[in-house]
């Protein structure tokens, strides 16, 4: 799975730390999700999508091997 969290953060002009605070996780968690080293839970993915006011499918994309 890939994501465009970094792009969405840039559009909203928020840092990893600010996003982390908004959804109740650490900045390191946001970093590992952004760099595709961690796949978030459904709840966490929904919270991230809510911050950006977009459907989950616009933030997270499945790849062929998923």
C-alpha positions, 0 to 999 in steps of 0.5 A: 500500500502506498499513501500521499500523506506527505503531499496532503500535509504540504497542501494543508501546511501541517507538520508530521508532529501537528498531524500526529497530535490531531490524531493522537499518535506520535510523530514517529508513527506518522513518519513510518506510515508516510515512508510505507514502513507501517500500514495503519489500522483502519481506525488510524487510516480513517482519522488521517483521512478525516483530517484531510477531509478526503475519502480513505481511498484518496489517501491510501492506494492498494498496489497490485501485490497487496 
